[in-house]
Amino acid sequence: MKIAIMQPYFLPYIGYFQLINAVEKFVVYDNIEYSKKGWINRNRYLQNNKDYFFTIPIKKNSDYSHIVDLKISESYKREKILNRFYNAYQKAPYFRQTFPILEKIISYSSESLFHYILYSINKICNILEIKTEIIVSSNIDIDHNLKSEKKIIEICKKLNSKTYLNSSGGIKIYSKEYFKKFNIDLIFLESLLLRYSQFNNEKFVPCLSIVDVLMFNSVDTIKLNLNKNLEFK
């Protein structure tokens, strides 16, 4: 059985969903430290042919807080971010199909950053008919004080997985030889550049949020591309 383990990301790029689609079980970390410089509560969208960030502001907390402990700030104006998406994409070919999905995701009433993001991941997976089982890491009976690859290996063992898929960004971090000592095959998945028409842009802006992909492509086209433009290493 193949599994993948990742932090929760808010409306991430298509590669995140390709990784989910490539495995039988996908573990979402809720009990690891939040990184301010990461992509957990922010991503990029297209506006006026350029990329801009959208962000979920969070309440001030310890720099060492687990993701599950973080709360969404009262300054997060759901209608404001929806208006930004509306103004940016109202003339996109699949706006009418996509905007109601965003309304449900953005309007979801949770103060928990983790559960708010988890809802969005499940919602997009449902739209794309991704059948992978999604598991919250803290629900797995292991020693959660373990770090890095030791924690990953214990999760693999607990879920009876002999194959662990990681995004290609992990090539510099994890060793295939180390995982092999525990009879686990480590495979890196690289999502190759998916190109599509973005209005009349002469220069394609790559790796934007799944929002951008949904606005310019039919769901059927995206579903087909979940298994394409991939390289296993």
DRENKOLMAR-699393 format. One line per field, with one value per atom (N, C-alpha, C): residue number from 1; residue in three letters; atom name; x negated, y, z negated. Coordinates in steps of 0.1 Angstrom, whole numbers, plus 5000, padded with zeros to 4 digits. Each point is the difference from the previous one (the first is absolute). Example, Ala and Ser with C-alpha at 12.3 -4.5 7.8 and 13.67 -1.06 7.14 Angstrom:
! residues 2
nr [1:1:1:2:2:2] $
rest [ALA:ALA:ALA:SER:SER:SER] $
atom [N:CA:C:N:CA:C] $
x [4868:5009:4991:5004:4991:5008] $
y [4943:5012:5012:5011:5011:5011] $
z [4922:5000:5000:5007:5000:4992] $
//
This chain:
! residues 233
nr [1:1:1:2:2:2:3:3:3:4:4:4:5:5:5:6:6:6:7:7:7:8:8:8:9:9:9:10:10:10:11:11:11:12:12:12:13:13:13:14:14:14:15:15:15:16:16:16:17:17:17:18:18:18:19:19:19:20:20:20:21:21:21:22:22:22:23:23:23:24:24:24:25:25:25:26:26:26:27:27:27:28:28:28:29:29:29:30:30:30:31:31:31:32:32:32:33:33:33:34:34:34:35:35:35:36:36:36:37:37:37:38:38:38:39:39:39:40:40:40:41:41:41:42:42:42:43:43:43:44:44:44:45:45:45:46:46:46:47:47:47:48:48:48:49:49:49:50:50:50:51:51:51:52:52:52:53:53:53:54:54:54:55:55:55:56:56:56:57:57:57:58:58:58:59:59:59:60:60:60:61:61:61:62:62:62:63:63:63:64:64:64:65:65:65:66:66:66:67:67:67:68:68:68:69:69:69:70:70:70:71:71:71:72:72:72:73:73:73:74:74:74:75:75:75:76:76:76:77:77:77:78:78:78:79:79:79:80:80:80:81:81:81:82:82:82:83:83:83:84:84:84:85:85:85:86:86:86:87:87:87:88:88:88:89:89:89:90:90:90:91:91:91:92:92:92:93:93:93:94:94:94:95:95:95:96:96:96:97:97:97:98:98:98:99:99:99:100:100:100:101:101:101:102:102:102:103:103:103:104:104:104:105:105:105:106:106:106:107:107:107:108:108:108:109:109:109:110:110:110:111:111:111:112:112:112:113:113:113:114:114:114:115:115:115:116:116:116:117:117:117:118:118:118:119:119:119:120:120:120:121:121:121:122:122:122:123:123:123:124:124:124:125:125:125:126:126:126:127:127:127:128:128:128:129:129:129:130:130:130:131:131:131:132:132:132:133:133:133:134:134:134:135:135:135:136:136:136:137:137:137:138:138:138:139:139:139:140:140:140:141:141:141:142:142:142:143:143:143:144:144:144:145:145:145:146:146:146:147:147:147:148:148:148:149:149:149:150:150:150:151:151:151:152:152:152:153:153:153:154:154:154:155:155:155:156:156:156:157:157:157:158:158:158:159:159:159:160:160:160:161:161:161:162:162:162:163:163:163:164:164:164:165:165:165:166:166:166:167:167:167:168:168:168:169:169:169:170:170:170:171:171:171:172:172:172:173:173:173:174:174:174:175:175:175:176:176:176:177:177:177:178:178:178:179:179:179:180:180:180:181:181:181:182:182:182:183:183:183:184:184:184:185:185:185:186:186:186:187:187:187:188:188:188:189:189:189:190:190:190:191:191:191:192:192:192:193:193:193:194:194:194:195:195:195:196:196:196:197:197:197:198:198:198:199:199:199:200:200:200:201:201:201:202:202:202:203:203:203:204:204:204:205:205:205:206:206:206:207:207:207:208:208:208:209:209:209:210:210:210:211:211:211:212:212:212:213:213:213:214:214:214:215:215:215:216:216:216:217:217:217:218:218:218:219:219:219:220:220:220:221:221:221:222:222:222:223:223:223:224:224:224:225:225:225:226:226:226:227:227:227:228:228:228:229:229:229:230:230:230:231:231:231:232:232:232:233:233:233] $
rest [MET:MET:MET:LYS:LYS:LYS:ILE:ILE:ILE:ALA:ALA:ALA:ILE:ILE:ILE:MET:MET:MET:GLN:GLN:GLN:PRO:PRO:PRO:TYR:TYR:TYR:PHE:PHE:PHE:LEU:LEU:LEU:PRO:PRO:PRO:TYR:TYR:TYR:ILE:ILE:ILE:GLY:GLY:GLY:TYR:TYR:TYR:PHE:PHE:PHE:GLN:GLN:GLN:LEU:LEU:LEU:ILE:ILE:ILE:ASN:ASN:ASN:ALA:ALA:ALA:VAL:VAL:VAL:GLU:GLU:GLU:LYS:LYS:LYS:PHE:PHE:PHE:VAL:VAL:VAL:VAL:VAL:VAL:TYR:TYR:TYR:ASP:ASP:ASP:ASN:ASN:ASN:ILE:ILE:ILE:GLU:GLU:GLU:TYR:TYR:TYR:SER:SER:SER:LYS:LYS:LYS:LYS:LYS:LYS:GLY:GLY:GLY:TRP:TRP:TRP:ILE:ILE:ILE:ASN:ASN:ASN:ARG:ARG:ARG:ASN:ASN:ASN:ARG:ARG:ARG:TYR:TYR:TYR:LEU:LEU:LEU:GLN:GLN:GLN:ASN:ASN:ASN:ASN:ASN:ASN:LYS:LYS:LYS:ASP:ASP:ASP:TYR:TYR:TYR:PHE:PHE:PHE:PHE:PHE:PHE:THR:THR:THR:ILE:ILE:ILE:PRO:PRO:PRO:ILE:ILE:ILE:LYS:LYS:LYS:LYS:LYS:LYS:ASN:ASN:ASN:SER:SER:SER:ASP:ASP:ASP:TYR:TYR:TYR:SER:SER:SER:HIS:HIS:HIS:ILE:ILE:ILE:VAL:VAL:VAL:ASP:ASP:ASP:LEU:LEU:LEU:LYS:LYS:LYS:ILE:ILE:ILE:SER:SER:SER:GLU:GLU:GLU:SER:SER:SER:TYR:TYR:TYR:LYS:LYS:LYS:ARG:ARG:ARG:GLU:GLU:GLU:LYS:LYS:LYS:ILE:ILE:ILE:LEU:LEU:LEU:ASN:ASN:ASN:ARG:ARG:ARG:PHE:PHE:PHE:TYR:TYR:TYR:ASN:ASN:ASN:ALA:ALA:ALA:TYR:TYR:TYR:GLN:GLN:GLN:LYS:LYS:LYS:ALA:ALA:ALA:PRO:PRO:PRO:TYR:TYR:TYR:PHE:PHE:PHE:ARG:ARG:ARG:GLN:GLN:GLN:THR:THR:THR:PHE:PHE:PHE:PRO:PRO:PRO:ILE:ILE:ILE:LEU:LEU:LEU:GLU:GLU:GLU:LYS:LYS:LYS:ILE:ILE:ILE:ILE:ILE:ILE:SER:SER:SER:TYR:TYR:TYR:SER:SER:SER:SER:SER:SER:GLU:GLU:GLU:SER:SER:SER:LEU:LEU:LEU:PHE:PHE:PHE:HIS:HIS:HIS:TYR:TYR:TYR:ILE:ILE:ILE:LEU:LEU:LEU:TYR:TYR:TYR:SER:SER:SER:ILE:ILE:ILE:ASN:ASN:ASN:LYS:LYS:LYS:ILE:ILE:ILE:CYS:CYS:CYS:ASN:ASN:ASN:ILE:ILE:ILE:LEU:LEU:LEU:GLU:GLU:GLU:ILE:ILE:ILE:LYS:LYS:LYS:THR:THR:THR:GLU:GLU:GLU:ILE:ILE:ILE:ILE:ILE:ILE:VAL:VAL:VAL:SER:SER:SER:SER:SER:SER:ASN:ASN:ASN:ILE:ILE:ILE:ASP:ASP:ASP:ILE:ILE:ILE:ASP:ASP:ASP:HIS:HIS:HIS:ASN:ASN:ASN:LEU:LEU:LEU:LYS:LYS:LYS:SER:SER:SER:GLU:GLU:GLU:LYS:LYS:LYS:LYS:LYS:LYS:ILE:ILE:ILE:ILE:ILE:ILE:GLU:GLU:GLU:ILE:ILE:ILE:CYS:CYS:CYS:LYS:LYS:LYS:LYS:LYS:LYS:LEU:LEU:LEU:ASN:ASN:ASN:SER:SER:SER:LYS:LYS:LYS:THR:THR:THR:TYR:TYR:TYR:LEU:LEU:LEU:ASN:ASN:ASN:SER:SER:SER:SER:SER:SER:GLY:GLY:GLY:GLY:GLY:GLY:ILE:ILE:ILE:LYS:LYS:LYS:ILE:ILE:ILE:TYR:TYR:TYR:SER:SER:SER:LYS:LYS:LYS:GLU:GLU:GLU:TYR:TYR:TYR:PHE:PHE:PHE:LYS:LYS:LYS:LYS:LYS:LYS:PHE:PHE:PHE:ASN:ASN:ASN:ILE:ILE:ILE:ASP:ASP:ASP:LEU:LEU:LEU:ILE:ILE:ILE:PHE:PHE:PHE:LEU:LEU:LEU:GLU:GLU:GLU:SER:SER:SER:LEU:LEU:LEU:LEU:LEU:LEU:LEU:LEU:LEU:ARG:ARG:ARG:TYR:TYR:TYR:SER:SER:SER:GLN:GLN:GLN:PHE:PHE:PHE:ASN:ASN:ASN:ASN:ASN:ASN:GLU:GLU:GLU:LYS:LYS:LYS:PHE:PHE:PHE:VAL:VAL:VAL:PRO:PRO:PRO:CYS:CYS:CYS:LEU:LEU:LEU:SER:SER:SER:ILE:ILE:ILE:VAL:VAL:VAL:ASP:ASP:ASP:VAL:VAL:VAL:LEU:LEU:LEU:MET:MET:MET:PHE:PHE:PHE:ASN:ASN:ASN:SER:SER:SER:VAL:VAL:VAL:ASP:ASP:ASP:THR:THR:THR:ILE:ILE:ILE:LYS:LYS:LYS:LEU:LEU:LEU:ASN:ASN:ASN:LEU:LEU:LEU:ASN:ASN:ASN:LYS:LYS:LYS:ASN:ASN:ASN:LEU:LEU:LEU:GLU:GLU:GLU:PHE:PHE:PHE:LYS:LYS:LYS] $
atom [N:CA:C:N:CA:C:N:CA:C:N:CA:C:N:CA:C:N:CA:C:N:CA:C:N:CA:C:N:CA:C:N:CA:C:N:CA:C:N:CA:C:N:CA:C:N:CA:C:N:CA:C:N:CA:C:N:CA:C:N:CA:C:N:CA:C:N:CA:C:N:CA:C:N:CA:C:N:CA:C:N:CA:C:N:CA:C:N:CA:C:N:CA:C:N:CA:C:N:CA:C:N:CA:C:N:CA:C:N:CA:C:N:CA:C:N:CA:C:N:CA:C:N:CA:C:N:CA:C:N:CA:C:N:CA:C:N:CA:C:N:CA:C:N:CA:C:N:CA:C:N:CA:C:N:CA:C:N:CA:C:N:CA:C:N:CA:C:N:CA:C:N:CA:C:N:CA:C:N:CA:C:N:CA:C:N:CA:C:N:CA:C:N:CA:C:N:CA:C:N:CA:C:N:CA:C:N:CA:C:N:CA:C:N:CA:C:N:CA:C:N:CA:C:N:CA:C:N:CA:C:N:CA:C:N:CA:C:N:CA:C:N:CA:C:N:CA:C:N:CA:C:N:CA:C:N:CA:C:N:CA:C:N:CA:C:N:CA:C:N:CA:C:N:CA:C:N:CA:C:N:CA:C:N:CA:C:N:CA:C:N:CA:C:N:CA:C:N:CA:C:N:CA:C:N:CA:C:N:CA:C:N:CA:C:N:CA:C:N:CA:C:N:CA:C:N:CA:C:N:CA:C:N:CA:C:N:CA:C:N:CA:C:N:CA:C:N:CA:C:N:CA:C:N:CA:C:N:CA:C:N:CA:C:N:CA:C:N:CA:C:N:CA:C:N:CA:C:N:CA:C:N:CA:C:N:CA:C:N:CA:C:N:CA:C:N:CA:C:N:CA:C:N:CA:C:N:CA:C:N:CA:C:N:CA:C:N:CA:C:N:CA:C:N:CA:C:N:CA:C:N:CA:C:N:CA:C:N:CA:C:N:CA:C:N:CA:C:N:CA:C:N:CA:C:N:CA:C:N:CA:C:N:CA:C:N:CA:C:N:CA:C:N:CA:C:N:CA:C:N:CA:C:N:CA:C:N:CA:C:N:CA:C:N:CA:C:N:CA:C:N:CA:C:N:CA:C:N:CA:C:N:CA:C:N:CA:C:N:CA:C:N:CA:C:N:CA:C:N:CA:C:N:CA:C:N:CA:C:N:CA:C:N:CA:C:N:CA:C:N:CA:C:N:CA:C:N:CA:C:N:CA:C:N:CA:C:N:CA:C:N:CA:C:N:CA:C:N:CA:C:N:CA:C:N:CA:C:N:CA:C:N:CA:C:N:CA:C:N:CA:C:N:CA:C:N:CA:C:N:CA:C:N:CA:C:N:CA:C:N:CA:C:N:CA:C:N:CA:C:N:CA:C:N:CA:C:N:CA:C:N:CA:C:N:CA:C:N:CA:C:N:CA:C:N:CA:C:N:CA:C:N:CA:C:N:CA:C:N:CA:C:N:CA:C:N:CA:C:N:CA:C:N:CA:C:N:CA:C:N:CA:C:N:CA:C:N:CA:C:N:CA:C:N:CA:C:N:CA:C:N:CA:C:N:CA:C:N:CA:C:N:CA:C:N:CA:C:N:CA:C:N:CA:C:N:CA:C:N:CA:C:N:CA:C:N:CA:C:N:CA:C:N:CA:C:N:CA:C:N:CA:C:N:CA:C:N:CA:C:N:CA:C:N:CA:C:N:CA:C:N:CA:C:N:CA:C:N:CA:C:N:CA:C:N:CA:C:N:CA:C:N:CA:C:N:CA:C:N:CA:C:N:CA:C] $
x [4992:5008:4991:5004:4993:5007:4991:5006:4991:5006:4993:5003:4991:5003:4995:5009:4997:5007:4995:5006:5013:5010:5011:4997:5004:4998:5014:5002:5012:5001:5009:5002:4987:4992:4986:5001:4988:4999:5003:5002:5006:4991:4987:4991:5003:5006:5004:5011:5009:5011:4996:4990:4994:4994:4993:4994:5011:5011:5011:5005:5002:5006:4991:4987:4991:4998:5007:4999:5013:5000:5012:5004:4990:5003:4991:5006:4993:5001:4989:5000:4997:5009:4998:4995:4989:4994:5008:5004:5006:4992:4991:4993:4985:4997:4986:5000:4988:4999:5003:5007:5004:4988:4998:4989:5005:4996:5005:4996:4989:4995:5005:5009:5005:5013:5007:5012:5012:5000:5012:5012:4999:5011:5000:4992:5000:4997:5003:4997:5001:4999:5000:5011:5005:5010:4996:5008:4997:5009:4993:5008:4992:5007:4994:4987:5001:4988:4988:5002:4989:5004:4991:5003:5001:5010:5001:5003:4997:5002:5014:5007:5011:4997:5004:4996:5011:5000:5008:4993:5003:4993:5003:4990:5002:4998:5006:4998:4985:4995:4986:4999:4989:4999:4985:4996:4986:4994:4988:4993:4998:5003:4998:5014:5010:5014:5002:5007:5004:5011:5001:5010:5014:5003:5013:5004:4990:5003:5003:4998:5001:5014:5004:5013:5000:5010:5002:5003:4993:5002:5013:5005:5013:4998:4988:4998:5002:5002:5002:5014:5001:5013:5003:5009:5003:5005:5009:5006:4989:4991:4989:4992:4996:4992:5009:5012:5009:5001:5001:5001:4987:4989:4987:5000:5005:5001:5010:5011:5011:4994:4994:4994:4989:4992:4989:5005:5010:5004:5014:5007:5014:5001:4990:5001:4992:4996:4994:5010:4996:5010:5008:4994:5007:5003:5002:5003:5013:5011:5013:5000:4992:4999:4991:4990:4990:5004:5006:5002:5009:5011:5008:4992:4990:4992:4992:4994:4992:5009:5012:5009:5002:5002:5002:4987:4988:4988:4996:5001:4996:5010:5013:5010:5001:4992:5001:4997:5009:4999:4993:4987:4991:4989:4998:4989:4986:5001:4988:4993:4988:4993:4999:4996:4998:5013:5011:5013:5006:4997:5004:4993:4987:4992:5004:5002:5003:5013:5010:5013:4997:4992:4997:4993:4991:4994:5010:5008:5011:5009:5004:5009:4995:4987:4994:4998:4997:4999:5013:5011:5013:5004:4996:5003:4992:4988:4991:5002:5009:5003:4987:4992:4989:5005:4998:5005:4991:4988:4990:5006:4997:5003:4991:5006:4992:5001:4988:4998:4993:5005:4994:4989:4988:4988:5002:5006:5001:5010:5007:5009:4993:4987:4992:4993:5001:4994:4985:4992:4985:4995:4987:4993:4999:5008:5001:4988:4992:4988:4989:5001:4991:4999:4989:4998:4996:5002:4996:5002:4990:5002:5003:4996:5004:5015:5006:5014:5007:4995:5006:4999:4989:4999:5009:5002:5010:5014:5003:5014:5001:4990:5000:5003:4993:5001:5014:5005:5014:5010:4998:5010:4997:4990:4996:4997:4993:4996:4985:4998:4986:4995:5008:4996:5004:4990:5003:4997:5010:4998:4998:4990:4997:4999:5003:4998:4985:4997:4986:4991:5007:4993:4992:5005:4993:4988:4996:4987:4988:5000:4988:5001:5011:5003:4999:5006:5001:4992:4995:4992:5007:5000:5007:4993:4987:4993:5005:5002:5004:5014:5009:5014:4999:4991:4999:4996:4993:4996:5013:5011:5012:5010:4995:5008:5011:4996:5010:4993:5007:4996:5003:4991:5002:5000:5011:5001:5003:4993:5003:5008:5010:5009:4998:4997:4999:5012:5006:5011:4994:5001:4994:5010:4995:5007:5012:5012:5013:5003:5000:5003:5014:5006:5014:5002:5010:5002:5005:4994:5004:5004:5013:5004:4992:4994:4992:4985:4997:4986:4990:4990:4990:4990:4998:4991:5008:4999:5008:4994:5009:4996:5002:4989:5002:5002:5004:5001:5009:5010:5010:5009:5008:5010:5009:5005:5010:5012:5002:5011:4998:4987:4997:5003:4996:5001:5015:5008:5015:5006:4996:5006:4997:4989:4997:5001:5004:5001:5013:5005:5012:4996:5009:4997:4995:5006:4996:4985:4996:4987:4990:5003:4992:4999:5011:4999:4991:5000:4991:4985:4998:4986:4995:5009:4995:4990:5001:4991:4990:5000:4990:4990:4991:4990:4993:4998:4993:4988:4990:4988:4996:4998:4997:4985:4994:4985:4996] $
y [4988:5012:5012:5010:5013:5010:5008:5011:5013:5011:5013:5007:5009:5008:5014:5009:5014:5009:5013:5010:5004:5006:5005:5013:5002:5012:5005:5013:5006:5003:4993:5001:4999:4990:4999:4997:4999:4998:4986:4997:4987:4988:5002:4990:4993:5008:4995:4989:5003:4991:4988:5002:4989:4990:5005:4992:4992:5007:4993:4989:5003:4990:4988:5002:4989:4990:5002:4990:4995:4990:4994:5008:5004:5008:5012:5011:5013:5005:5002:5005:5015:5007:5014:5003:5007:5003:5011:4997:5011:5003:4991:5001:5002:5009:5004:5015:5006:5014:5008:5011:5009:5008:5001:5007:5013:5011:5013:5002:4994:5002:4990:4991:4990:5004:4990:5003:4995:4998:4995:5008:5013:5009:5011:4997:5010:4993:5007:4995:5012:4996:5011:4998:5011:5000:5010:5000:5009:5012:5012:5012:5010:5004:5009:4995:4987:4993:4998:5002:4999:4991:4995:4991:5009:4998:5006:4990:5004:4991:5002:4989:5001:4992:5005:4995:4999:4989:4999:5006:5011:5005:4992:4998:4992:5008:4996:5007:4998:5010:4999:4989:4992:4988:4998:4990:4996:4996:5003:4997:4985:4992:4986:4993:5006:4994:4990:4989:4991:5006:4995:5005:4999:4989:4998:5010:5006:5010:5014:5002:5014:5003:5013:5005:5011:5000:5010:5014:5010:5013:5006:5009:5007:5009:5003:5010:4993:4987:4992:5003:5008:5004:4990:4991:4990:5006:5010:5006:5008:5005:5008:4991:4988:4991:4995:4997:4996:5011:5012:5011:5001:4997:5000:4989:4989:4989:5004:5006:5004:5009:5011:5010:4995:4991:4994:4991:4992:4989:5000:5011:5000:4997:5003:4998:4987:4992:4987:4990:4991:4991:4991:4996:4991:5007:5013:5008:4995:4998:4997:4986:4991:4987:5001:5009:5000:5009:5011:5010:4995:4992:4994:4991:4993:4991:5009:5011:5008:5007:5003:5006:4990:4987:4991:4998:5000:4998:5012:5012:5012:5003:4997:5003:4990:4989:4990:5006:4997:5007:4992:5002:4994:5010:5000:5009:4993:4987:4991:5001:5005:5000:4987:4989:4987:4995:5000:4995:5008:5012:5009:4995:4998:4996:4985:4992:4986:4999:5008:5001:5003:5010:5004:4989:4992:4989:4990:4996:4990:5004:5013:5006:4999:5003:5000:4985:4991:4986:4995:5004:4995:5005:5013:5005:4993:4996:4993:4985:4995:4986:4992:5006:4993:4991:4987:4991:4997:5005:4997:5003:4991:5002:5010:5010:5011:4998:4999:4997:5012:5004:5010:4993:5006:4993:4997:5009:4998:4988:4996:4988:4987:5000:4988:4997:4988:4996:4997:5011:4999:5010:4999:5010:5013:5010:5013:5009:4996:5008:4998:4989:4997:5012:5001:5011:4995:5008:4997:4986:4994:4987:4989:5001:4990:5000:5012:5000:4995:5003:4995:4985:4994:4985:4994:5006:4994:5001:5010:5001:4990:4998:4990:4986:4997:4987:4998:5011:4999:4998:5005:4999:4989:4992:4988:5004:5011:5004:4997:4994:4997:5011:5009:5010:5014:5009:5014:5009:5008:5010:5014:5007:5013:5009:5013:5009:5001:5004:5001:5009:5009:5009:4993:4987:4993:4993:5001:4993:5004:5013:5005:4997:4995:4998:4985:4991:4986:4991:4989:4990:4988:4995:4988:4988:5001:4989:4999:5011:5000:4993:5004:4994:4985:4996:4986:4991:5006:4992:4995:5007:4997:4993:4996:4993:5009:5013:5009:5007:4999:5007:5014:5009:5014:5005:5005:5005:5015:5007:5014:5003:5008:5004:5015:5002:5014:5003:5011:5004:5010:4996:5008:5011:5010:5012:4998:5003:4999:5014:5000:5013:5000:5012:5002:5015:5003:5014:5008:5011:5009:5014:5001:5012:5001:5012:5003:5001:4994:5001:4994:5008:4995:4991:5004:4993:4993:4986:4992:5002:5001:5001:4987:4992:4986:4999:4988:4995:5009:5005:5008:4990:5006:4992:4992:4989:4992:5009:5011:5009:5004:5004:5004:4989:4988:4988:4997:5001:4998:5011:5012:5011:4999:4993:5000:4986:4990:4986:4994:4991:4992:4990:4996:4990:4987:4996:4988:5001:5012:5002:4999:5006:4999:4986:4992:4986:4992:5003:4993:5003:5013:5004:4996:4995:4995:4989:4992:4989:5003:5012:5004:5010:5004:5010:4997:4987:4995:4993:5000:4993:4994:4987:4992:4998:5003:4999:4991] $
z [5000:5000:5000:5008:5001:4991:4992:4993:5002:4997:5001:4987:4996:4987:5003:4997:5003:4990:4999:4992:5008:4993:5006:5007:5013:5007:5005:4999:5004:5015:5007:5014:5008:4998:5006:5015:5005:5015:5003:5013:5004:4996:4998:4996:4987:4991:4987:5002:5009:5003:5008:5008:5008:4990:4990:4990:4992:4996:4993:5009:5013:5009:5003:4997:5004:4989:4988:4989:4995:4992:4994:4988:4992:4988:4999:4997:4999:4986:4993:4986:5000:4993:4999:4986:4999:4987:4993:4988:4992:4987:4997:4987:5002:5010:5002:4999:4998:4998:5013:4998:5011:5005:5013:5006:5006:4995:5006:5014:5004:5014:5010:4995:5009:5008:5005:5008:4993:4987:4993:5002:4997:5000:5011:5011:5011:5013:5011:5013:5010:5013:5010:5010:5005:5010:5011:5011:5011:5000:5001:5001:5009:5010:5010:5006:5003:5006:4991:4987:4991:4988:4993:4988:4988:4991:4988:4989:4988:4988:4995:4995:4992:4987:4988:4988:4990:4991:4989:4988:4994:4989:4987:4992:4988:4987:4989:4988:4995:4994:4995:4990:5001:4992:4998:4993:4999:5013:5002:5013:5001:4989:5000:4999:5004:4999:5010:4996:5010:5009:5012:5010:4994:4993:4995:4989:4994:4989:5005:5013:5005:5004:4997:5002:5011:5008:5010:4994:5004:4995:5004:4991:5002:5012:5004:5011:5014:4999:5013:5005:5010:5006:5012:4998:5010:5013:4998:5012:5008:4993:5007:5009:4995:5008:5012:4997:5011:5011:4996:5009:5009:4993:5008:5011:4996:5010:5011:4996:5009:5011:4995:5009:5009:4994:5008:5011:4997:5009:5006:4999:5004:5015:5008:5014:5004:4991:5003:5005:5009:5006:4991:4988:4991:4987:5000:4988:4994:5008:4995:4992:5005:4994:4987:5000:4989:4989:5003:4989:4989:5003:4989:4991:5006:4992:4990:5005:4991:4990:5003:4990:4988:5003:4989:4992:5007:4993:4991:5006:4993:4989:5002:4990:4989:5000:4990:4986:4991:4987:4990:5000:4990:4996:4987:4995:5000:5002:5000:5014:5000:5013:5006:4992:5006:5006:4992:5005:5012:5000:5011:5013:4999:5012:5003:4990:5003:5008:4996:5007:5015:5002:5014:5008:4994:5007:5003:4991:5002:5011:5000:5010:5014:5002:5013:5004:4991:5004:5004:4994:5004:5014:5003:5013:5011:4997:5009:5000:4992:4998:4996:4991:4995:4988:5001:4990:4988:5000:4990:4986:4991:4986:4994:4993:4994:4985:4994:4986:4992:4989:4992:4991:5001:4994:4985:4992:4986:4996:5010:4998:5001:5004:5002:4987:4996:4987:5001:4999:5000:4990:4998:4992:5008:4996:5008:4996:4991:4997:5010:5008:5011:5010:5006:5010:5014:5010:5013:5005:5006:5006:4990:4988:4990:4998:5000:4998:5013:5011:5013:5000:4996:5000:4991:4988:4990:5006:5007:5006:5011:5008:5010:4994:4989:4994:4994:4994:4994:5010:5012:5011:5009:4997:5008:5014:5001:5013:5003:5012:5004:5010:5004:5009:4995:5000:4995:5012:5004:5010:4994:5005:4995:5012:4999:5011:5003:5012:5004:4991:4993:4991:4989:4998:4989:5004:5012:5005:4992:4996:4993:4985:4996:4985:4996:5008:4997:5008:4994:5007:5003:5012:5004:4993:4998:4993:4985:4994:4986:4999:5009:4999:5003:5009:5004:4989:4990:4988:4992:5002:4994:5010:5011:5010:5006:5001:5006:5012:5011:5012:5000:5001:5001:5015:5004:5014:5000:5008:5002:5012:4998:5011:5003:5013:5005:5009:4997:5008:5011:5012:5011:5003:5007:5003:5008:4995:5007:5006:5013:5007:5005:4999:5006:5002:5007:5004:4988:4997:4989:5007:5003:5007:5013:5002:5012:4996:4989:4995:5011:5003:5009:4992:4987:4992:4989:5000:4991:4986:4990:4986:4993:4998:4995:4985:4997:4985:4992:5005:4992:4992:4992:4992:5009:4995:5007:5005:4993:5004:5015:5003:5014:5010:4996:5009:5002:4990:5001:5008:5000:5007:5015:5004:5014:5007:4992:5005:4995:5008:4996:4989:4992:4990:5007:5011:5007:5005:5005:5004:4988:4989:4988:4996:5000:4995:5009:5013:5009:4997:4996:4998:4986:4991:4987:5002:5011:5002:5011:5005:5010:4995:5008:4996:4987:4998:4987:5004:4991:5001:4987:5000:4987:5000:4989:4999:4988] $
//
